[in-house]
Each structure stands twice: as structure tokens, then as C-alpha cells.
Amino acid sequence: MTSRRRLEKYGEDYQRPKIIDTSDLPVLLPALLLVLGVIALVAFLG
């Protein structure tokens, strides 16, 4: 049972949410790079 909010957001052809949504990739990629950069910086300094 899909909720009405999800149907409004994704439209009629709503599928099960994937682990990584390809439509969110332009948003997730810089955030992922930022997190990896912070981890690398902490590992380098520590």
C-alpha cells in the first residue's frame, strides 16, 4: 500500500525505493565527496 504523499511526490509509476536513487545522484555525489574528504582529513591529521 503506497501512501498518497508518495504518489504525489513520485507520480503514478512509483516503485519500491532503491538503496541509491539515481535521481538523487546530483545531490548525493557532492555530499558523499564532502564526507569522504572530511574522513580523509581526519585520518591524515590523526
OpenMM code with the backbone's topology and positions (N, CA, C; nanometers):
from openmm import Vec3, app, unit

residues = "MET THR SER ARG ARG ARG LEU GLU LYS TYR GLY GLU ASP TYR GLN ARG PRO LYS ILE ILE ASP THR SER ASP LEU PRO VAL LEU LEU PRO ALA LEU LEU LEU VAL LEU GLY VAL ILE ALA LEU VAL ALA PHE LEU GLY".split()
positions = [
    Vec3(0.0842, -0.1197, 0.0000),
    Vec3(0.0000, 0.0000, 0.0000),
    Vec3(0.0874, 0.1242, 0.0000),
    Vec3(0.0802, 0.2001, -0.1066),
    Vec3(0.1587, 0.3229, -0.1123),
    Vec3(0.0764, 0.4378, -0.0582),
    Vec3(0.1422, 0.5239, 0.0141),
    Vec3(0.0720, 0.6373, 0.0727),
    Vec3(0.0454, 0.7423, -0.0345),
    Vec3(-0.0508, 0.8278, -0.0082),
    Vec3(-0.0865, 0.9298, -0.1057),
    Vec3(0.0269, 1.0301, -0.1231),
    Vec3(0.1001, 1.0571, -0.0141),
    Vec3(0.2095, 1.1531, -0.0217),
    Vec3(0.3178, 1.1043, -0.1180),
    Vec3(0.3477, 0.9732, -0.1109),
    Vec3(0.4483, 0.9184, -0.2020),
    Vec3(0.4004, 0.9237, -0.3459),
    Vec3(0.2716, 0.8960, -0.3661),
    Vec3(0.2184, 0.9006, -0.5014),
    Vec3(0.2239, 1.0421, -0.5568),
    Vec3(0.1983, 1.1409, -0.4718),
    Vec3(0.2057, 1.2788, -0.5176),
    Vec3(0.3490, 1.3177, -0.5507),
    Vec3(0.4438, 1.2653, -0.4720),
    Vec3(0.5838, 1.3022, -0.4925),
    Vec3(0.6427, 1.2340, -0.6153),
    Vec3(0.6147, 1.1046, -0.6320),
    Vec3(0.6802, 1.0274, -0.7370),
    Vec3(0.5922, 1.0033, -0.8592),
    Vec3(0.4650, 1.0330, -0.8482),
    Vec3(0.3773, 1.0102, -0.9611),
    Vec3(0.3164, 0.8704, -0.9582),
    Vec3(0.2445, 0.8369, -1.0648),
    Vec3(0.1731, 0.7096, -1.0669),
    Vec3(0.2674, 0.5910, -1.0796),
    Vec3(0.3807, 0.6108, -1.1465),
    Vec3(0.4717, 0.4983, -1.1692),
    Vec3(0.5704, 0.4849, -1.0540),
    Vec3(0.5185, 0.4896, -0.9329),
    Vec3(0.6041, 0.4781, -0.8149),
    Vec3(0.6461, 0.3333, -0.7954),
    Vec3(0.7765, 0.3138, -0.7753),
    Vec3(0.8289, 0.1802, -0.7497),
    Vec3(0.8873, 0.1760, -0.6101),
    Vec3(0.9313, 0.0564, -0.5700),
    Vec3(0.9944, 0.0445, -0.4387),
    Vec3(1.1190, 0.1313, -0.4342),
    Vec3(1.1427, 0.2017, -0.3240),
    Vec3(1.2614, 0.2862, -0.3147),
    Vec3(1.3879, 0.2023, -0.3213),
    Vec3(1.4793, 0.2449, -0.4076),
    Vec3(1.6059, 0.1740, -0.4199),
    Vec3(1.7017, 0.2217, -0.3117),
    Vec3(1.8125, 0.1475, -0.2947),
    Vec3(1.9138, 0.1884, -0.1972),
    Vec3(1.9718, 0.3233, -0.2395),
    Vec3(2.0094, 0.3330, -0.3670),
    Vec3(2.0588, 0.4603, -0.4204),
    Vec3(1.9657, 0.5007, -0.5339),
    Vec3(1.8951, 0.6122, -0.5159),
    Vec3(1.8054, 0.6597, -0.6194),
    Vec3(1.8862, 0.7412, -0.7195),
    Vec3(1.8784, 0.7057, -0.8470),
    Vec3(1.9609, 0.7719, -0.9476),
    Vec3(1.9194, 0.9177, -0.9668),
    Vec3(1.7952, 0.9515, -0.9336),
    Vec3(1.7515, 1.0901, -0.9483),
    Vec3(1.8122, 1.1784, -0.8397),
    Vec3(1.8550, 1.1169, -0.7274),
    Vec3(1.9166, 1.1930, -0.6193),
    Vec3(2.0678, 1.2006, -0.6333),
    Vec3(2.1239, 1.1411, -0.7397),
    Vec3(2.2688, 1.1345, -0.7548),
    Vec3(2.3351, 1.2722, -0.7601),
    Vec3(2.2817, 1.3698, -0.8356),
    Vec3(2.3472, 1.5022, -0.8360),
    Vec3(2.3509, 1.5674, -0.6987),
    Vec3(2.2616, 1.5290, -0.6086),
    Vec3(2.2629, 1.5845, -0.4733),
    Vec3(2.3542, 1.5024, -0.3830),
    Vec3(2.3513, 1.3706, -0.4014),
    Vec3(2.4271, 1.2822, -0.3129),
    Vec3(2.5762, 1.2841, -0.3415),
    Vec3(2.6155, 1.3045, -0.4669),
    Vec3(2.7567, 1.2941, -0.5026),
    Vec3(2.8435, 1.3982, -0.4333),
    Vec3(2.8090, 1.5284, -0.4367),
    Vec3(2.8921, 1.6257, -0.3634),
    Vec3(2.8924, 1.6006, -0.2136),
    Vec3(2.7803, 1.5584, -0.1582),
    Vec3(2.7753, 1.5294, -0.0147),
    Vec3(2.8651, 1.4112, 0.0186),
    Vec3(2.8640, 1.3098, -0.0663),
    Vec3(2.9482, 1.1928, -0.0446),
    Vec3(3.0955, 1.2299, -0.0544),
    Vec3(3.1296, 1.3134, -0.1526),
    Vec3(3.2683, 1.3584, -0.1662),
    Vec3(3.3097, 1.4412, -0.0460),
    Vec3(3.2190, 1.5227, 0.0053),
    Vec3(3.2499, 1.6053, 0.1221),
    Vec3(3.2764, 1.5172, 0.2437),
    Vec3(3.1915, 1.4178, 0.2645),
    Vec3(3.2100, 1.3262, 0.3777),
    Vec3(3.3414, 1.2498, 0.3643),
    Vec3(3.3707, 1.2020, 0.2443),
    Vec3(3.4960, 1.1293, 0.2225),
    Vec3(3.6160, 1.2203, 0.2443),
    Vec3(3.6043, 1.3462, 0.2036),
    Vec3(3.7131, 1.4414, 0.2239),
    Vec3(3.7372, 1.4680, 0.3715),
    Vec3(3.6312, 1.4811, 0.4485),
    Vec3(3.6444, 1.5040, 0.5926),
    Vec3(3.7070, 1.3822, 0.6600),
    Vec3(3.6630, 1.2637, 0.6217),
    Vec3(3.7202, 1.1411, 0.6789),
    Vec3(3.8684, 1.1304, 0.6445),
    Vec3(3.9045, 1.1614, 0.5211),
    Vec3(4.0449, 1.1555, 0.4804),
    Vec3(4.1272, 1.2589, 0.5563),
    Vec3(4.0710, 1.3768, 0.5777),
    Vec3(4.1420, 1.4821, 0.6503),
    Vec3(4.1645, 1.4417, 0.7954),
    Vec3(4.0621, 1.3864, 0.8585),
    Vec3(4.0750, 1.3412, 0.9974),
    Vec3(4.1767, 1.2279, 1.0074),
    Vec3(4.1725, 1.1355, 0.9127),
    Vec3(4.2673, 1.0241, 0.9137),
    Vec3(4.4095, 1.0747, 0.8906),
    Vec3(4.4244, 1.1759, 0.8068),
    Vec3(4.5573, 1.2296, 0.7770),
    Vec3(4.6137, 1.3062, 0.8960),
    Vec3(4.5283, 1.3873, 0.9586),
    Vec3(4.5751, 1.4678, 1.0722),
    Vec3(4.5904, 1.3824, 1.1973),
    Vec3(4.5048, 1.2831, 1.2124),
    Vec3(4.5106, 1.1999, 1.3319),
    Vec3(4.6088, 1.0877, 1.3093),
] * unit.nanometer
topology = app.Topology()
chain = topology.addChain("A")
for resn in residues:
    res = topology.addResidue(resn, chain)
    for name in ("N", "CA", "C"):
        topology.addAtom(name, app.Element.getBySymbol(name[0]), res)
